[in-house]
Amino acid sequence: MGQAVCGSTPYKIPVESNIVIKPNLDNLKFYYHPMNPSCQAIAGLLKAGKIKHEAILVDILKGKQKNLDIGHFNPNASVPIIEIENQTFVESQAIMRMLCNLFDQLEHFYPKNAFQRHKIDSLLDWHQTTFGPTSKCALGCLFNLRKS
Ligand SMILES: N[C@@H](CCC(=O)N[C@@H](CS)C(=O)NCC(=O)O)C(=O)O
């Protein structure tokens, strides 16, 4: 897998890969932490679709996400991660879209109709670009205030 650095950020994006196009979906692993909203969203989707998976708790409070023995693509050393046939998939919203594309029973959560899909995408985008960063910032301020 080749990698490119995106702008000045350390986020590495794959520029080529040998992705298995039709993997066996019976061995899906979900690396998560229960307190993380991105993980909770994926857990809810897996539950709604009754999707068989192995859930692996990663103790982010002890920094375990930095030393995961998965040896694959995890550029930001964070959870959630989905692993299918030794391939890892990161970023919760991309993961949720992928799951909806993979499993028929989840299709209605991410409709094919462009107008209906826009309703979902607009909420996901708002969460990722506005709500998420703002709440992280607010929590950061709160913890710093408590420390001082
Ligand atoms: N944009 C990511 C955010 C994931 C995220 O915030 N992960 C946190 C969980 S609290 C994490 O693993 N943090 C560990 C770290 O940054 O070292 C997504 O939506 O998947």
The ligand as a Gaussian input file, in Angstrom:
#p B3LYP/6-31G(d) Opt

LIG

0 1
 N      -12.847000      10.838000      13.202000
 C      -12.736000       9.610000      13.954000
 C      -12.660000       9.929000      15.414000
 C      -12.402000       8.732000      16.263000
 C      -12.009000       9.111000      17.659000
 O      -12.278000      10.220000      18.117000
 N      -11.355000       8.162000      18.344000
 C      -10.879000       8.419000      19.671000
 C      -11.734000       7.715000      20.677000
 S      -12.061000       8.794000      22.031000
 C       -9.501000       7.809000      19.817000
 O       -9.272000       6.677000      19.465000
 N       -8.582000       8.588000      20.371000
 C       -7.286000       8.098000      20.657000
 C       -6.167000       9.016000      20.244000
 O       -6.479000       9.995000      19.531000
 O       -5.039000       8.711000      20.608000
 C      -13.923000       8.696000      13.631000
 O      -15.016000       9.216000      13.423000
 O      -13.731000       7.471000      13.593000

